[in-house]
Amino acid sequence: MLELINPTRDLYLEFIDMVAEYQKHGESRLFDQNNLTLIQENFSAYIQYLENNSKGISLKPGFVPATTFWLVKQSKVILGESQLRHWLIPTLEHRGGHIGYMIRPLQRSKGYGTQILAMTLEKARNMGLSRVLLTCKQDNLASACIIQKNQGKLTSEEFLENSDTVISRYWIDL
Ligand SMILES: CC(C)(COP(=O)(O)OP(=O)(O)OC[C@H]1O[C@@H](n2cnc3c(N)ncnc32)[C@H](O)[C@@H]1OP(=O)(O)O)[C@@H](O)C(=O)NCCC(=O)NCCS
């Protein structure tokens, strides 16, 4: 039983367990350092921060409203999270796009990445978007596969000198 839910204080212990799993696998970089501190010191404030981001309250300069979702199994296991940015700005058109997602290390290669994107696309559709941009590093084969399985159409690729990487951009019609 999979659901894409809004973050909730009720899953505090499960969330902490997931963060520890990312840390153990050397993937703390997937979390903003300031957020990690907030998560550990004041989880309620972290949830409030996510709610504010979704409502466009107290956004960081240059950020657009973005809604975070958790992919949850049987109402208690957090498998991953996605973020839906409500509209594009030039920086996001360049890199980032409308949607980002991650699946916790021990739950990968089970199809959850494909599902979290499919379920986040449904949220985007319900929000009134008619198409969404996704970007990923060309060598992130799992992510490219997830996007293509969700009908992503490759529209451009660009070498980014500052990060020595090729970024692929895909559009998905909703
Ligand atoms: C990218 C990520 C979300 C994939 O999640 P996942 O749950 O493993 O994805 P899925 O199980 O749905 O796999 C999708 C496809 O990628 C393939 N795949 C998975 N890992 C792969 C790898 N290392 N190399 C090549 N293909 C891979 C799978 O075989 C699957 O294809 P299939 O359905 O044809 O078999 C996960 O690795 C992750 O969270 N990475 C860190 C954050 C990240 O990179 N986010 C995306 C930013 S653009």
The ligand as an SDF file (V2000), in Angstrom:
LIG
                    3D

 48 50  0  0  0  0  0  0  0  0999 V2000
   17.5690    7.8210   -8.8690 C   0  0  0  0  0  0  0  0  0  0  0  0
   16.7860    7.0360   -7.7980 C   0  0  0  0  0  0  0  0  0  0  0  0
   15.6020    7.8780   -7.3640 C   0  0  0  0  0  0  0  0  0  0  0  0
   16.3200    5.7030   -8.4140 C   0  0  0  0  0  0  0  0  0  0  0  0
   15.3960    5.1040   -7.5260 O   0  0  0  0  0  0  0  0  0  0  0  0
   14.9850    3.5650   -7.6610 P   0  0  0  0  0  0  0  0  0  0  0  0
   13.9150    3.2990   -6.6780 O   0  0  0  0  0  0  0  0  0  0  0  0
   16.1890    2.7120   -7.5900 O   0  0  0  0  0  0  0  0  0  0  0  0
   14.3880    3.5250   -9.1380 O   0  0  0  0  0  0  0  0  0  0  0  0
   13.6250    2.3130   -9.8280 P   0  0  0  0  0  0  0  0  0  0  0  0
   13.7290    1.0940   -8.9680 O   0  0  0  0  0  0  0  0  0  0  0  0
   12.2720    2.7900  -10.1970 O   0  0  0  0  0  0  0  0  0  0  0  0
   14.5270    2.0480  -11.0880 O   0  0  0  0  0  0  0  0  0  0  0  0
   14.3040    2.7390  -12.2840 C   0  0  0  0  0  0  0  0  0  0  0  0
   15.0850    2.0750  -13.3790 C   0  0  0  0  0  0  0  0  0  0  0  0
   16.4590    2.4190  -13.2380 O   0  0  0  0  0  0  0  0  0  0  0  0
   17.2310    1.2270  -13.3250 C   0  0  0  0  0  0  0  0  0  0  0  0
   18.3690    1.3990  -12.4580 N   0  0  0  0  0  0  0  0  0  0  0  0
   18.3580    1.4430  -11.1170 C   0  0  0  0  0  0  0  0  0  0  0  0
   19.6110    1.6560  -10.6610 N   0  0  0  0  0  0  0  0  0  0  0  0
   20.3910    1.7390  -11.7730 C   0  0  0  0  0  0  0  0  0  0  0  0
   21.7540    1.9620  -11.9900 C   0  0  0  0  0  0  0  0  0  0  0  0
   22.6020    2.1570  -10.9460 N   0  0  0  0  0  0  0  0  0  0  0  0
   22.2200    1.9800  -13.2580 N   0  0  0  0  0  0  0  0  0  0  0  0
   21.3770    1.8060  -14.2920 C   0  0  0  0  0  0  0  0  0  0  0  0
   20.0490    1.6210  -14.1640 N   0  0  0  0  0  0  0  0  0  0  0  0
   19.5860    1.5780  -12.9150 C   0  0  0  0  0  0  0  0  0  0  0  0
   16.3430    0.1310  -12.8300 C   0  0  0  0  0  0  0  0  0  0  0  0
   16.7650   -1.1140  -13.3320 O   0  0  0  0  0  0  0  0  0  0  0  0
   15.0140    0.5520  -13.3510 C   0  0  0  0  0  0  0  0  0  0  0  0
   14.8430    0.1260  -14.6730 O   0  0  0  0  0  0  0  0  0  0  0  0
   13.8690   -1.0930  -15.0070 P   0  0  0  0  0  0  0  0  0  0  0  0
   12.5630   -0.7370  -14.3640 O   0  0  0  0  0  0  0  0  0  0  0  0
   13.8250   -1.0910  -16.4830 O   0  0  0  0  0  0  0  0  0  0  0  0
   14.4920   -2.2730  -14.4020 O   0  0  0  0  0  0  0  0  0  0  0  0
   17.6810    6.6970   -6.5750 C   0  0  0  0  0  0  0  0  0  0  0  0
   18.8280    6.0330   -7.0270 O   0  0  0  0  0  0  0  0  0  0  0  0
   18.1010    7.8980   -5.7690 C   0  0  0  0  0  0  0  0  0  0  0  0
   17.3890    8.3300   -4.8730 O   0  0  0  0  0  0  0  0  0  0  0  0
   19.2730    8.4590   -6.0930 N   0  0  0  0  0  0  0  0  0  0  0  0
   19.7900    9.6370   -5.3960 C   0  0  0  0  0  0  0  0  0  0  0  0
   18.9960   10.8870   -5.7270 C   0  0  0  0  0  0  0  0  0  0  0  0
   18.8470   11.1050   -7.2240 C   0  0  0  0  0  0  0  0  0  0  0  0
   19.7510   10.8360   -8.0090 O   0  0  0  0  0  0  0  0  0  0  0  0
   17.6680   11.6260   -7.6040 N   0  0  0  0  0  0  0  0  0  0  0  0
   17.3640   11.9520   -8.9820 C   0  0  0  0  0  0  0  0  0  0  0  0
   17.9470   13.2920   -9.3290 C   0  0  0  0  0  0  0  0  0  0  0  0
   17.6420   13.7020  -11.0510 S   0  0  0  0  0  0  0  0  0  0  0  0
  1  2  1  0
  2  3  1  0
  2  4  1  0
  2 36  1  0
  4  5  1  0
  5  6  1  0
  6  7  2  0
  6  8  1  0
  6  9  1  0
  9 10  1  0
 10 11  2  0
 10 12  1  0
 10 13  1  0
 13 14  1  0
 14 15  1  0
 15 16  1  0
 15 30  1  0
 16 17  1  0
 17 18  1  0
 17 28  1  0
 18 19  1  0
 18 27  1  0
 19 20  2  0
 20 21  1  0
 21 22  1  0
 21 27  2  0
 22 23  1  0
 22 24  2  0
 24 25  1  0
 25 26  2  0
 26 27  1  0
 28 29  1  0
 28 30  1  0
 30 31  1  0
 31 32  1  0
 32 33  2  0
 32 34  1  0
 32 35  1  0
 36 37  1  0
 36 38  1  0
 38 39  2  0
 38 40  1  0
 40 41  1  0
 41 42  1  0
 42 43  1  0
 43 44  2  0
 43 45  1  0
 45 46  1  0
 46 47  1  0
 47 48  1  0
M  END
$$$$
